[in-house]
Amino acid sequence: MPRLTGRTERATRPAPAGSDRRLIPPMLFGSVLNPINSSMIAVALVPIGVAFGAPPAETAWLVSALYLATAVGQPVIGRLVDMYGPRRLYLAGTALVGVAGVLGALAPSLGALIAARVLLGFGTSAAYPAAMRLTRSEAERTGQDSPAGVLAALAVANQTVAVVGPALGGLLIGLGGWRAVFTLNVPLSAVCLVLATLRLPRSETRRRAVDLLGMALFALLLVALMLFLMHPRADRWYLPVLSAVAAAGFAVRELRVPDPFIDLRVLGGNGPQLATYLRQLLAYTTSYAFMYGYTQWLEQGRGLGASTAGLVLLPLSVAALIVSTLTGRREAVRGKLIVGSALQVAGCALLLLVRADSALWLLLAVGALLGVPQGLIGLATQNALYRQADPERIASAAGLLRTFGYLGALAASAATAAFYPHRADTAGLHGLALFMLAGSALLLATILPDRSLGRLGTTTPRTIGKA
């Protein structure tokens, strides 16, 4: 009897019962490594500055270093996930998190601590692309293409950690000093390594040449651009010029190499995916501008203490968490984007009514209202990308989505600095609100005419098996 292979063999197998739920714990644990390190550091900056005699301008690099490394690392490691499988890169990335935790806990200087944060950025860049690759692989294996529940679980886990991260960081610092914030990465890394070893499937290596030059040019253009956005000044003109030159070289390289890091021909012809990246940039610019700008205004313009300002912002995170939990299992991409962007417009408009003597309920309401779009838009862009991206490149596409989010964060930081040249006063807050309102209106304008969004989620089994 002849041996069955390929498509014939798959056709004769009984359909699998469903997705392997054992994959969910390593996916969730790995995905929270980045947000927990992003949020805990906020309460550690002051004691670290005191320990090393460093001013805030220097300790701020502990935040920026993670952003830079993660923005570059997500798509680069995502591409390696597509080529070598999620298990290998997940194990390597989470092991690097443990190494970074040890280095941070023993760091003799601020420079060494910043280097540990860079390692953390690269290490935490593997889990999210790996989770997207695993989700796609399970859809191909089972023929049951229903990613909404898994993607919602990832979003809820990340938002939960973002809420409890500062409080957890404060507790750790109280128990063991600021070095405990880094030490926590060691047991977290160990848990991820054990779960991945036991539960993540081995996958075949797709043997292709790694486009190292393309990755290097991409990193150069991105780092130069992000360094400029962090501190945009006329005397730093060489950074955008360097970024533009690297971008030109990157385009030439990717259009010529047989197996590029980012296939610009395919991506350039995929308008819906490009639109999703643009929406990610616009949405995150507004959400981070509010988080940075509103927090500073609460402390300087309204005169609240840091802890009280944090409590006023709590409805923002709670609203996002509740919305993600309640709506996560339904894709409804277009509906979520429309409602989310419309509420974002409304929230920015409401921010124009805030004054130094505004009632506390108004301050809380603004945060709660703007928390709803965070939950809706974040879920919608994840699901949209899952449907729009080339299945062969889903991990690198997911990493690039995160990169556009970090670019939004840096654009928001630059806007906040521009509207608060001396201090966070009410006039500056209203100027920032108009900036956010314009970005939110542009976001809504990209969604309303896009009818392709309504067809997402109707993928056929043939499409699922395409990869």
Phi, psi and omega in degrees: 000129183293147181283134179276138179224165170056228187294326180294318180296316180297325183290333182273349181283147171293146181297134178299152184293325182171180182294150181280106184288348177292342180284340188294314180303311178295327178296315182291313180298319180293323185289338182272354181298321181288308181296329180290325177283332177289323185273321183294328185295337183301321182271354182262349186297317182294308179297330177292318177299320178294318183296323184254004181062037184253139178285166180303327180299330180273318179293339177299338178293340175294329175280311184297323182298319179294317178301312182298311183296320182288321180298322177282318188290325184302304181289327180294309179292327176301319178295321177293327174298317179299327185272321188247358178095152184292326185300310184299313184287326177298313180297316180295317182294313181289331173295321179295327175298317178296317177299317179296324177297318178295314180298320179294320181293333182254004188303126180273351184210167178295323179299318178295325179293321177296320177299322178295323178292326176297315177299320177300318180300313179293318182297319181281358182279351186274327192293315184293311174301323178296320179296319178294321178294318178296319178299316178295318181297321178294324177295320178293322183289319187263340186075008181250093187271084181226077186279349190302317182296317180293314181295324177295320178298319177298316181296316181296318179298317180295318181290324178297315180295321179299327180287314186271348184305307180300319179294319178296318178299317178297320178296315180297319180295321178296326183275320187222013181083174185296337180293338178295334178296325177278322181300328180304333181293338181292306177293326177297317178297319181297317179299314180297319180296318179294313180298318181294319180298321184277330193240334182282135183285149172284144182228156180288142176280128176273094191289107178219160177287135178279128182279075184295320180295319177298318178296319180295317178295321177298315179298318181296313181296323183287315181296316179298317179295316183291324176297322177292317181296330179294322179217074183288112178220156183297326182283000175252028183302332184293337181291309176296328177295314178299320179297318180294319179296316178297323179296319178295315178296321179297316180297316180298315181298311186291334179279346183255329186285142182298321182233083188286160174300309173237118182283095185293331178294313180291315182295320180295333178270359181255078182303316179301321179291320177298322178296323178295319176297318178298318179295323177299315180299312182294315182295317182287329175300315180292314184294319179287325177299321177293314183297314179290308188290317182292321180298314179296320180294320179302323182278318184263314181284323181262339177084025178275154173287164183299317181292321179293319177299322177297321178293324178296329180277351183303321178302332178300307182290321181295317179298317179298319180294316180296315181298316179298319181293317185283328186251359189295330187278353175250128181293295175040053189301310184294318180298316180295320180293318180295309181297317181297313181291325177296318178292329177294319175300314181297319180295320178294321177295320178296328180297334178292342180271350184287134177231172180296336180253018181295150179295151181299324182298326178291319178298319178290322183295322179300314180296316180297318181296318181281349174285330181298312177299327179301317179292314184291310185291322178300316178295317184295318181293323176299311181293322179297314181297319180304321181281328189270331187285154172298123182305330180290342184234028186297323183290314179292325177296320178294320177298320179293328175299316178296323180299318178295328175295318179292325175298322175298320179297319180289323175298321178295320179297318178295319179296319179299317178296324181291321182275344176241068184295331182238314178204162183276084179263175185293322178299318178295322178298318180292324175296318177295323179296321177294321176299314178295322180296319178296316179295322179291321177295321176296320177301312179298323180293334177279344185265313189304315182278356186272092181286343180296335180296329180289343181267354179290144181094001179250030181298136180270161178303328180297319178295321180299318183278003183301321182286000000 
